[in-house]
Amino acid sequence: MRVWKKLILYFLLIVTSIIMFFPIIYAFMISFMTGGEILSGKLLPSTFSLDNYVKVFDRLPLFNYLINSFVVSLGVMLGQLVVCSLAAYAFVFISFKGRDFIFFLFISTMMIPWEATMIPNFFTIQKLDWINTYQGMTLPFFALAFGTFLLRQHFKTIPKELHEASQIAGLSKFGFFFRVVLPVSKTSLVTLGAYGFLTTWNMYLWPLLVTTNNSVRTVQIGLKQLQSQEVATEWGVVMAGVIVVIIPTLLLLFLGQKQLQKGLTQGALK
Amino acid sequence: MKRVELIDISKSYDKQSNVISNINVTIEPGEFFVLVGPSGCGKSTMLRMIAGLEDITGGTLKIGDIEVNDLPPSKRDLSMVFQNYALYPHLSVEDNIQFGLHVKKVDKKERAKRTSEVAEMLGLTDYLKRKPRELSGGQRQRVALARAIVTEAPICLMDEPLSNLDAKLRAHMRSEIRQIQRRLGITMIYVTHDQIEAMTMGDRIMILHEGSIQQIGKPIDIYNNPANPFVATFIGSPPMNLATGVGDKIMSTIRLSDSIVIPIPTADAHYLTEQIIVGIRPEHIKAATKETVEKDKFIVEVSNVEILGNETIFTFLLNGESWQVKWSGQWQIEIGDNIPLMMNYESFCFFDSETKKIIKTPSDVENHVFGKEVFV
């Protein structure tokens, strides 16, 4: 009975994971195929040739795009961590009049879709003459209501006695933030950092809006360029590009997961 | 070692009603001072006001003859131990102990020296590299203590530091804290809701109830001479038995119930008022013997018995209130037994029924302190 239960469970797990992972596997396979093989609808390439990978780096400044993506994603990630943690600290540890009201106002901005604020943001960046710059691509994303909310929830679990103990020890407000709050909330910071990095890495519309040339463009725009450059898209090359673009995200996810698990088990043991 | 002076201290959260009012007390240098009271009496708030974690809304607080009302906690030169220890979870025991020194910019050599001294004193040397979560409750408690001691602040505040420990460890830590305080001579202000801790640790104790002082004094004086019924029932275990008696001027007696009547000597006739609160400690109620005069005897029905090895506590009902009796030794008493008892007039406490003030203290000699000359 028990064996049957397990068998069924694993069967279902395997089937669903194949369904989930199929597009990526297929893309991976396509990246090794020639044009003819793709059109005939094969699932496996006859030979694993790296032609498509060579082509993709030839056709596009993909390496530059990767660097740009890294700079922008890292910039947004760090900016978000700094702004959100400071904001969350203020909302938790500094009591001022109307704190809760301001917090809810802050949170309510989560209801406004990003697209609605895109046009005013674009004008601001344009007036600042920040088109085709890194700051133009990163700065609008620094203040993140979700991130502040996430960190605030974690900061609230820090016992107030820790705050009081450090006050008695003579730690300044910033000292407490830096030496107690941040180290204690490492888990949430990693989560928010990974989230910020990945969303920025996958962003398409905003980088497209604020760039007019290849100097600071990111990989996602590069992928789009691959599709539209020719009359008939060479899917092999596009998929090679996609795989290259996915690798850093996957790496980050694996590394982050390890950190996250560590953080979670630490928290569980009080 | 500094003096702490509270002059007319009061605290109010809504600017209308005081949660603490009219606190006047001077805590002497090197004294172990215990604030005790039931939960919600304002004892923790008072401690936090001394620490500077709460604003003082009225009165003056002096530490070492300097007014400190507006000084931040770090400038008041004190250390504090919290109920949940408040250890920094991301730092090792060593770093936790050194944290305050680090902030105060004590140099590295001095820091290491003081840490190892304190760690040795508290038996933490083997655990210095561990994280707080890898320690047991008692060890965490010691780290918190070490962190307070290592700063060498002249005043140490403790907010129910033992309430998270099991009974055995608590008894052990009680004496350990007391010894350390004596050795270092620090002024200690200790908050607890446990009257046993208060009795055993304090040089002097202050009993708080609903934000006002009930009594301040040496533990034994408070036990023998409680200022009001609240103190009488709060200090001592089991608590003092209380009942409202009716004075009878003609018979010169105070009637507690139909069967229990206390004859009053003519010299004490002024106690014979309409209503009076009568109290007696459980250990002062005696078993009636063959020699006891019949009119002093009264018979009660036992409703509960607890035998604690070397002492026996049993309960009976008097006017619906349960009264407890504590005798030393193992007594073969069963629930439902009828037992003849007697009470000495000298053992009674009388409290005024209106002002709640004590008007007669027990004057029994048998329970009083032996002088040192008794020991050979």
Chai-1 contact restraints between the chains, C-beta under 6 A:
chainA,res_idxA,chainB,res_idxB,connection_type,confidence,min_distance_angstrom,max_distance_angstrom,comment,restraint_id
A,E161,B,F82,contact,1.0,0.0,6.0,A-B,restraint_1
A,E161,B,N84,contact,1.0,0.0,6.0,A-B,restraint_2
A,E161,B,A86,contact,1.0,0.0,6.0,A-B,restraint_3
A,L162,B,A86,contact,1.0,0.0,6.0,A-B,restraint_4
A,E164,B,L53,contact,1.0,0.0,6.0,A-B,restraint_5
A,A165,B,A86,contact,1.0,0.0,6.0,A-B,restraint_6
A,Q167,B,P73,contact,1.0,0.0,6.0,A-B,restraint_7
A,I168,B,P73,contact,1.0,0.0,6.0,A-B,restraint_8
A,I168,B,M80,contact,1.0,0.0,6.0,A-B,restraint_9
A,A169,B,F99,contact,1.0,0.0,6.0,A-B,restraint_10
A,A169,B,G100,contact,1.0,0.0,6.0,A-B,restraint_11
A,A169,B,V103,contact,1.0,0.0,6.0,A-B,restraint_12
A,G170,B,S74,contact,1.0,0.0,6.0,A-B,restraint_13
A,G170,B,V103,contact,1.0,0.0,6.0,A-B,restraint_14
A,L171,B,V103,contact,1.0,0.0,6.0,A-B,restraint_15
A,P183,B,H90,contact,1.0,0.0,6.0,A-B,restraint_16
A,V184,B,H90,contact,1.0,0.0,6.0,A-B,restraint_17
A,L269,B,R133,contact,1.0,0.0,6.0,A-B,restraint_18
A,K270,B,R133,contact,1.0,0.0,6.0,A-B,restraint_19
